[in-house]
């Protein structure tokens, strides 16, 4: 009989010793630090957002890690996974999973936990805010105003009320955009090949081809993952199918849009504006940035559509809870 389970002098069995080996968690990108307190006792946390830019240090930090928490910039590829022989969980501070080798994780039995729904409101509000800015056109006039000009005629734009908001993909974020766009008097159209064929979308015009949506939308917002099928799907021919003066908003993944073709469409005046929060190369390389030189009516932001202060708290809290739950499913030995 194991000594830990043998009876004591009064005939009672001794409880097994408590597990004192902590669960080791490595966090390679920024999050709400207050959420780390949710791990509590029994966890050893390495919070080092600089690891995303120091791959050798990241690999070294993972030698004994049970869990890894990332955003979108850390490439959780074969080499990273090989450096973490004890890894059981990858927590994603967001929802996109194209930076994670899901196949190898599945083969290793590593659970991948996205923070599904936690940043939905943040992204939906970004879409609406940029749509209104670009549709109205009343922005970026500070220099002219301060120089003494009064460019009223140049800044008389349109309204979102009555415009067709086209949603390329109709998941949770697109549905949140729908609710807000409808409240502003917009018409909603959507295309999503993954929806059941007979699905009825209340209050939404469903298009069964991408071409039909492109031709109908005054504002086109992208809500698709980056896959071999969606990479470059918004290319020069697709942009040419859009209405003259239409607006494109991309908060999905940069590889979905041909950036050079988009810039050319804006410079030619075919498209009326665009807002890009995601890019093929993040951060932008000098070459990638050069593509957008002298491009009018363009809003560029550094992948922050889903990162508001309250959104970051929700994402961080959910990710910690997801990772903690997975690690506590089985006792360490």
C-alpha positions as CSV (number, residue, x, y, z in Angstrom):
1,X,0.0,0.0,0.0
2,X,1.2,3.5,-0.9
3,X,2.4,5.3,2.3
4,X,0.3,8.3,1.4
5,X,-2.8,6.1,1.5
6,X,-2.0,4.0,4.6
7,X,-4.1,4.5,7.8
8,X,-2.9,6.8,10.5
9,X,-2.8,5.8,14.2
10,X,-6.6,6.3,14.5
11,X,-7.3,4.1,11.4
12,X,-8.1,7.1,9.1
13,X,-6.6,7.1,5.6
14,X,-4.2,9.9,4.9
15,X,-5.2,12.1,1.9
16,X,-2.8,12.1,-1.1
17,X,-0.3,14.9,-1.0
18,X,-1.4,18.1,-2.8
19,X,0.1,18.8,-6.2
20,X,2.7,21.5,-5.6
21,X,4.0,21.7,-9.2
22,X,2.6,24.9,-10.7
23,X,1.0,25.0,-14.2
24,X,3.4,27.1,-16.2
25,X,1.9,29.7,-18.6
26,X,3.8,31.8,-21.1
27,X,2.2,35.0,-22.5
28,X,4.0,36.4,-25.5
29,X,1.8,39.4,-26.4
30,X,0.0,42.2,-24.5
31,X,-3.2,41.7,-22.5
32,X,-5.0,43.3,-19.6
33,X,-2.6,42.6,-16.8
34,X,-5.3,42.6,-14.1
35,X,-6.7,39.4,-15.7
36,X,-3.6,37.6,-14.7
37,X,-4.8,37.6,-11.1
38,X,-7.6,35.2,-12.2
39,X,-5.1,32.4,-12.5
40,X,-4.6,32.3,-8.7
41,X,-2.5,29.9,-6.8
42,X,-1.0,26.9,-8.6
43,X,0.1,28.8,-11.7
44,X,3.5,30.2,-12.6
45,X,3.0,33.0,-15.1
46,X,5.6,34.4,-17.5
47,X,4.1,37.6,-18.9
48,X,6.6,38.9,-21.5
49,X,4.9,40.8,-24.4
50,X,8.4,41.4,-25.9
51,X,8.7,37.6,-26.7
52,X,6.6,38.2,-29.9
53,X,9.7,40.0,-31.3
54,X,12.4,37.7,-29.9
55,X,11.9,34.2,-31.2
56,X,14.9,32.6,-29.6
57,X,13.8,33.9,-26.2
58,X,10.3,32.6,-26.9
59,X,11.5,29.2,-27.8
60,X,13.6,29.1,-24.6
61,X,10.7,30.2,-22.5
62,X,8.5,27.4,-23.7
63,X,10.8,24.6,-22.6
64,X,8.6,23.8,-19.6
65,X,5.4,25.6,-20.5
66,X,2.0,23.9,-20.1
67,X,0.2,26.8,-21.9
68,X,0.9,29.6,-24.3
69,X,-1.2,32.7,-24.7
70,X,-0.8,34.8,-27.9
71,X,-2.5,37.4,-30.0
72,X,-2.1,37.4,-33.8
73,X,1.6,38.2,-34.3
74,X,3.1,35.1,-32.5
75,X,3.5,32.3,-35.1
76,X,2.6,29.1,-33.3
77,X,4.2,26.9,-35.9
78,X,6.0,23.6,-35.9
79,X,9.2,25.0,-34.4
80,X,7.4,26.8,-31.5
81,X,5.4,23.7,-30.7
82,X,8.5,21.5,-30.8
83,X,10.1,23.8,-28.3
84,X,7.2,23.2,-25.9
85,X,7.1,19.4,-25.2
86,X,4.7,19.9,-22.2
87,X,2.3,22.2,-24.0
88,X,-1.4,21.4,-23.5
89,X,-3.2,24.7,-24.3
90,X,-2.8,27.6,-26.6
91,X,-5.0,30.6,-25.6
92,X,-5.8,33.1,-28.3
93,X,-6.5,36.7,-27.3
94,X,-8.9,37.1,-30.2
95,X,-10.6,34.8,-32.6
96,X,-8.5,34.4,-35.8
97,X,-6.5,31.2,-35.8
98,X,-4.4,31.5,-39.0
99,X,-1.2,32.1,-37.0
100,X,-1.6,28.8,-35.2
101,X,-0.7,25.4,-36.7
102,X,-4.0,23.7,-35.9
103,X,-3.1,20.5,-37.5
104,X,0.0,19.9,-35.4
105,X,-1.9,21.0,-32.3
106,X,-4.6,18.4,-33.0
107,X,-1.9,15.7,-33.5
108,X,-0.3,16.6,-30.2
109,X,-3.6,16.8,-28.4
110,X,-3.1,20.5,-27.7
111,X,-6.3,22.5,-27.1
112,X,-6.7,25.8,-28.9
113,X,-9.0,28.3,-27.1
114,X,-10.0,31.5,-29.0
115,X,-11.8,34.2,-27.1
116,X,-15.0,33.8,-29.2
117,X,-17.3,36.8,-28.9
118,X,-15.3,38.8,-26.5
119,X,-14.3,41.5,-28.9
120,X,-17.4,41.4,-31.1
121,X,-18.7,44.8,-30.0
122,X,-15.3,46.5,-30.5
123,X,-15.0,45.3,-34.1
124,X,-18.7,46.1,-34.9
125,X,-18.3,49.6,-33.6
126,X,-15.1,50.1,-35.6
127,X,-16.9,49.1,-38.8
128,X,-19.8,51.5,-38.2
129,X,-17.4,54.3,-37.1
130,X,-15.2,54.1,-40.2
131,X,-18.2,53.6,-42.5
132,X,-19.7,56.9,-41.2
133,X,-16.4,58.7,-41.5
134,X,-15.7,57.6,-45.0
135,X,-19.3,58.0,-46.2
136,X,-19.4,61.6,-44.8
137,X,-15.9,62.5,-45.9
138,X,-15.7,65.2,-43.2
139,X,-12.3,64.4,-41.8
140,X,-8.6,65.1,-42.3
141,X,-9.2,68.8,-42.9
142,X,-7.1,70.1,-40.0
143,X,-4.2,71.3,-42.1
144,X,-6.4,73.3,-44.5
145,X,-8.4,74.7,-41.6
146,X,-5.4,75.8,-39.7
147,X,-3.9,77.4,-42.8
148,X,-6.9,79.6,-43.1
149,X,-8.9,77.7,-45.7
150,X,-12.6,76.9,-45.3
151,X,-13.1,73.8,-47.5
152,X,-16.9,73.4,-47.0
153,X,-17.7,72.2,-50.6
154,X,-14.9,69.6,-50.6
155,X,-16.2,68.1,-47.3
156,X,-19.9,67.8,-48.3
157,X,-20.3,64.0,-48.3
158,X,-23.0,61.4,-48.0
159,X,-24.9,59.6,-45.2
160,X,-25.1,56.0,-44.1
161,X,-28.8,56.1,-43.8
162,X,-30.3,54.3,-46.8
163,X,-27.0,52.9,-47.9
164,X,-26.5,49.2,-48.4
165,X,-24.1,47.6,-45.9
166,X,-22.8,44.5,-47.6
167,X,-21.4,41.8,-45.3
168,X,-18.9,39.3,-46.8
169,X,-19.3,36.6,-44.2
170,X,-22.2,36.5,-41.7
171,X,-20.9,35.2,-38.4
172,X,-21.2,36.8,-34.9
173,X,-19.4,40.1,-35.7
174,X,-21.3,40.6,-39.0
175,X,-24.5,40.1,-37.1
176,X,-23.5,42.7,-34.5
177,X,-22.7,45.1,-37.4
178,X,-26.2,44.3,-38.8
179,X,-27.9,45.4,-35.6
180,X,-26.1,48.7,-35.4
181,X,-26.4,49.4,-39.2
182,X,-30.1,48.8,-39.1
183,X,-30.5,51.3,-36.2
184,X,-28.8,53.9,-38.5
185,X,-31.3,53.2,-41.3
186,X,-29.0,51.1,-43.5
187,X,-30.1,48.3,-45.7
188,X,-28.3,45.0,-45.0
189,X,-27.1,42.5,-47.6
190,X,-24.9,39.4,-46.9
191,X,-23.0,36.6,-48.6
192,X,-21.7,33.6,-46.8
193,X,-21.2,30.3,-48.6
194,X,-21.1,28.4,-45.3
195,X,-24.7,29.3,-44.4
196,X,-27.2,26.5,-45.0
197,X,-28.8,26.8,-48.4
198,X,-32.3,27.4,-47.1
199,X,-31.4,29.8,-44.2
200,X,-33.6,32.9,-44.0
201,X,-31.9,36.0,-42.7
202,X,-34.5,38.2,-41.2
203,X,-34.3,41.7,-42.5
204,X,-31.2,40.9,-44.5
205,X,-31.0,40.4,-48.3
206,X,-29.0,37.2,-48.8
207,X,-26.9,37.0,-51.9
208,X,-25.8,33.5,-53.1
209,X,-22.8,34.7,-55.0
210,X,-19.9,37.1,-54.1
211,X,-20.4,38.9,-57.3
212,X,-24.0,39.8,-56.5
213,X,-22.9,41.3,-53.1
214,X,-20.0,43.2,-54.6
215,X,-22.4,44.8,-57.2
216,X,-25.0,45.7,-54.6
217,X,-23.0,47.1,-51.6
218,X,-22.4,50.8,-51.0
219,X,-20.2,49.7,-48.1
220,X,-18.5,46.3,-48.1
221,X,-17.3,44.9,-44.8
222,X,-15.2,41.8,-44.7
223,X,-15.8,39.1,-42.1
224,X,-14.0,36.0,-43.3
225,X,-11.1,33.9,-42.0
226,X,-7.9,33.7,-44.0
227,X,-7.8,30.4,-45.8
228,X,-6.5,29.2,-49.1
229,X,-9.9,29.9,-50.6
230,X,-10.2,33.5,-49.2
231,X,-6.6,34.6,-49.8
232,X,-6.7,37.4,-52.3
233,X,-10.4,37.1,-52.9
234,X,-10.8,40.9,-53.0
235,X,-8.5,41.4,-56.0
236,X,-8.6,43.8,-58.9
237,X,-11.4,42.0,-60.8
238,X,-13.5,41.9,-57.6
239,X,-12.9,45.6,-56.9
240,X,-13.9,46.4,-60.4
241,X,-17.3,44.7,-59.8
242,X,-18.0,47.1,-56.9
243,X,-20.2,50.2,-57.3
244,X,-18.3,53.4,-58.2
245,X,-17.8,55.3,-55.0
246,X,-18.3,52.3,-52.8
247,X,-16.4,51.9,-49.5
248,X,-14.4,48.8,-48.4
249,X,-13.7,48.0,-44.7
250,X,-11.4,45.1,-43.8
251,X,-11.2,44.0,-40.1
252,X,-10.8,40.3,-41.0
253,X,-7.3,39.4,-42.3
254,X,-4.9,41.4,-44.5
255,X,-4.3,38.5,-46.9
256,X,-7.9,38.6,-48.0
257,X,-7.4,41.9,-49.9
258,X,-4.9,42.6,-52.7
259,X,-3.5,45.8,-51.2
260,X,-1.9,47.1,-54.4
261,X,-5.1,46.6,-56.3
262,X,-7.1,48.4,-53.6
263,X,-4.7,51.4,-53.6
264,X,-5.0,51.7,-57.3
265,X,-8.8,51.5,-57.2
266,X,-8.8,54.4,-54.7
267,X,-6.3,56.5,-56.7
268,X,-8.3,56.0,-59.9
269,X,-11.5,57.2,-58.1
270,X,-13.4,54.0,-58.7
271,X,-13.7,53.3,-54.9
272,X,-14.8,56.1,-52.7
273,X,-12.9,55.1,-49.6
274,X,-11.4,52.2,-47.6
275,X,-10.5,51.4,-44.0
276,X,-7.9,48.8,-43.4
277,X,-7.1,47.5,-39.9
278,X,-5.3,44.3,-41.1
279,X,-2.5,43.8,-43.5
280,X,-0.6,41.2,-45.4
281,X,2.5,42.3,-43.5
282,X,2.1,43.3,-39.8
283,X,3.7,45.7,-38.9
284,X,3.9,47.2,-42.3
285,X,7.3,46.8,-44.1
286,X,8.7,49.8,-46.0
287,X,7.7,48.1,-49.2
288,X,4.1,47.4,-48.0
289,X,3.7,50.9,-46.8
290,X,4.9,52.3,-50.2
291,X,1.9,50.6,-51.8
292,X,-0.4,53.1,-50.1
293,X,1.6,56.3,-50.9
294,X,-0.6,59.1,-52.3
295,X,-3.8,57.0,-51.8
296,X,-6.8,59.2,-51.0
297,X,-9.8,58.5,-48.7
298,X,-7.9,55.8,-46.8
299,X,-7.9,55.0,-43.1
300,X,-5.1,52.8,-41.8
301,X,-5.1,51.4,-38.3
302,X,-2.7,48.9,-36.7
303,X,-4.9,45.9,-36.1
304,X,-6.8,47.5,-33.2
305,X,-10.5,47.1,-34.3
306,X,-11.0,44.5,-31.6
307,X,-8.8,46.2,-29.0
308,X,-10.8,48.8,-27.1
309,X,-10.1,49.1,-23.4
310,X,-13.3,47.3,-22.4
311,X,-12.8,44.8,-25.2
312,X,-9.3,44.0,-24.1
313,X,-10.6,43.3,-20.6
314,X,-13.2,40.9,-21.9
315,X,-10.8,39.2,-24.2
316,X,-8.1,38.8,-21.5
317,X,-10.6,37.6,-18.9
318,X,-12.1,35.0,-21.2
319,X,-8.7,33.8,-22.4
320,X,-7.4,33.3,-18.8
321,X,-10.6,31.4,-17.9
322,X,-10.3,29.2,-21.0
323,X,-6.7,28.4,-20.3
324,X,-7.2,27.8,-16.6
325,X,-10.2,25.5,-17.2
326,X,-8.2,23.4,-19.7
327,X,-5.2,23.1,-17.4
328,X,-7.3,22.1,-14.4
329,X,-9.2,19.4,-16.3
330,X,-6.5,16.8,-15.4
331,X,-4.3,16.8,-12.3
332,X,-0.5,17.2,-12.8
333,X,1.6,14.3,-11.6
